[in-house]
Structures are given as structure tokens and as C-alpha cells.
Amino acid sequence: MKFRLRQMEVFRAVMLTGSINGASKLLFTSQPAISRIVAHTEQTLGLKLFERVKGKLIATPESEALFHEIEEFYQHALRVDEFSRNLAEGPSGTLSISTSPCLSKGLMPRVITLFQQRYPKIRIHFHATLLNSMAQEVLSNKVDMAVSALPLEHAHLTAVPFTEGRMVCVVPRGHELGQQKSVSMADMARYTIITHDPGVPFGQLVCAAFKKANVAFNSRIDIHQTDVACSFVRAGAGIAIVDEFTVEGLGWDELQVIPLVDEIKLTPSIVRSKFSHGRTYADKFVEMLLQQVARERGPLTGTNQ
């Protein structure tokens, strides 16, 4: 190795300060020592790094090009140094998570907030994504884990259910259906229904439920996001069949939530790659997620957590 780390450091200091004297002050080293290192560097590299003009150092074109490469290397070294200090002070790093949109309104923000309070040095990259994109994101390592509202089956993924949920009927407060403790498919079919497009998983669940109940219904407005359905209900466009997680996360007083007689169950799951070697902070996040769900909704029965 012709260009040693100490030589790089001295060369960078001279480039930044423009003089041997400035470099010596920056590095707390004597001027003769800096001069010797610069001369030795030029000799070993076979490059003229500086022109001496009236006692001043003028960088050559080769020196300017070399400085650009060294600066990138030096900044990376600083990040490594900071990372090593953070390791000594506690867990650090980045955790990337994707989730179903319906879980991004309430549950996940609460868990991420608690996680950040306990592990402030871990940076979170978080975004909502659709079910058909989750497998690719996890397997391509775009995210460390995904939290899905619906089952996600893939040969190279593990999906562990961690709670249960339900689809519910949402009506404007004061609506006549609001007087009932629960509503059937036939009850809802009498009104304008806003629900997910039949081509998306939530829409398929709703269509299957109406078919099972032998009740025909016409959706006047098809949506792809649950919070949009709630916005239409809020505006008076009709009633909606949506997941309970979104409604709970929105917290809109103008809406009334009614359970369904014929339950449409949801099984949110933690999705990770079978090829993942595991990351300490991903495991810690899963642990906090399970603890938060147990506090809010009770433990999931019938599964091993």
C-alpha cells in the first residue's frame, strides 16, 4: 500500500488549510513532520502534489483529483467512527418496516413511538404498502420486516399472526342502523355501500361474505384505501364496510362503528424472510409490538407466540 492512512490524513489537512503551518495546527503536529510526510508522499506516489510559489503551496490538478477521492473515504471513516462510538453507548442502526395501510393509522405509530423512546439511536424507515408488494420488499431486503393485516403466504417467508381483528360497518353518527347492536349483510344491503374494489383482498373478503349470506349488494363507490371509505361516510355518501384498525386509528367522532352479525375476521401477521439471519433491533421491535398488542387487545389465543 503506497498511500498510507496517515499520509492521506496529512494530505487532506494541507488541502483544507492551504499550508504546512495550517495543517500542523489542524493535526497538532510539528511543521517539519508535516513537511516530511508530504515530501515522502510525493516520492512514493510519483506525483507532484503541490507547487511551491513564493512560499505558498499550490495544489496541482492531480492533487485536486486525489483530494476528491480521499474526502469521500474520510467521510466514510467518520461515519464508521461514529458508529463505533454509538455501539459503545447502546444499540444503533436503522430498522426498515413496511405495513398494511390500515395498521399505519394507529397501532404501528404507537409501537414505533414506544420503540424510539427506548432506543433513540435506532433510526426507523417506515412506509405503508399494499399486500401484493410486501413479499418483494421483504425478500429484496428493502425492508427488514413487514406487518400485514391479512395472511401473506410465500415459500420463502414466515408470517406469524400476532392479533385478531374484524371488518365492521361504519355509518354517520345518527344513522338509523346505529340503533342496532350489530348489523347483518341484509341490513346493510338496503343502503348505499362504500367498500374496497373487488380486485383487492379486502374487497374479496366483503364480496365472499355477501355471497355466503346469499345477499346481493351493489357498491356505488369502490375504494382502495380504508380511510378514504371513512371520508366518504363522513361526507354522507353512504355506509362502509371497513377494517376496525383504520377506524380506531382515525378517531373521528362523526362516525359510528357497528359490529357485523356474520364476522369477517382479520389476522394481522409479522412477515420476515426465511433467509434473514435476524437483527437485534428487529427482534426488539417485534417484542415491543407483541407487548403493546397484549396490553391493548389481550393475547392471541390458539397460536404460539
Residue, then its C-alpha position, 0 to 999 in steps of 0.5 A: m500500500k503506497f498511500r498510507l492512512r496517515q499520509m492521506e490524513v496529512f494530505r487532506a489537512v494541507m488541502l483544507t488549510g492551504s499550508i504546512n503551518g495550517a495543517s500542523k495546527l489542524l493535526f497538532t503536529s510539528q511543521p517539519a513532520i508535516s513537511r516530511i510526510v508530504a515530501h515522502t508522499e510525493q516520492t512514493l506516489g510519483l506525483k507532484l502534489f503541490e507547487r511551491v510559489k513564493g512560499k505558498l503551496i499550490a495544489t496541482p490538478e492531480s492533487e485536486a483529483l486525489f483530494h476528491e477521492i480521499e474526502e469521500f473515504y474520510q467521510h466514510a471513516l467518520r461515519v464508521d467512527e461514529f458508529s463505533r462510538n454509538l455501539a459503545e453507548g447502546p444499540s444503533g442502526t436503522l430498522s426498515i418496516s413496511t405495513s398494511p395501510c390500515l395498521s399505519k393509522g394507529l397501532m404501528p405509530r404507537v409501537i414505533t413511538l414506544f420503540q424510539q423512546r427506548y432506543p433513540k439511536i435506532r433510526i426507523h424507515f417506515h412506509a405503508t404498502l399494499l399486500n401484493s408488494m410486501a413479499q418483494e420488499v421483504l425478500s429484496n431486503k428493502v425492508d427488514m420486516a413487514v406487518s400485514a393485516l391479512p395472511l401473506e403466504h410465500a415459500h420463502l417467508t414466515a408470517v406469524p399472526f400476532t392479533e385478531g381483528r374484524m371488518v365492521c360497518v361504519v355509518p354517520r353518527g345518527h344513522e338509523l342502523g346505529q340503533q342496532k347492536s350489530v348489523s347483518m349483510a341484509d341490513m346493510a344491503r338496503y343502503t348505499i355501500i362504500t367498500h374496497d374494489p373487488g380486485v383487492p383482498f379486502g374487497q374479496l373478503v366483503c364480496a365472499a361474505f355477501k355471497k355466503a349470506n346469499v345477499a346481493f349488494n351493489s357498491r356505488i363507490d369502490i375504494h382502495q384505501t380504508d380511510v378514504a371509505c371513512s371520508f366518504v361516510r363522513a361526507g354522507a355518501g353512504i355506509a362502509i364496510v371497513d377494517e376496525f384498525t383504520v377506524e380506531g386509528l382515525g378517531w373521528d367522532e362523526l362516525q359510528v362503528i357497528p359490529l357485523v352479525d356474520e364476522i369477517k375476521l382479520t389476522p394481522s401477521i409479522v412477515r420476515s424472510k426465511f433467509s434473514h439471519g435476524r437483527t437485534y433491533a428487529d427482534k426488539f421491535v417485534e417484542m415491543l409490538l407483541q407487548q403493546v398488542a397484549r396490553e391493548r387487545g389481550p393475547l392471541t389465543g390458539t397460536n404460539q407466540 
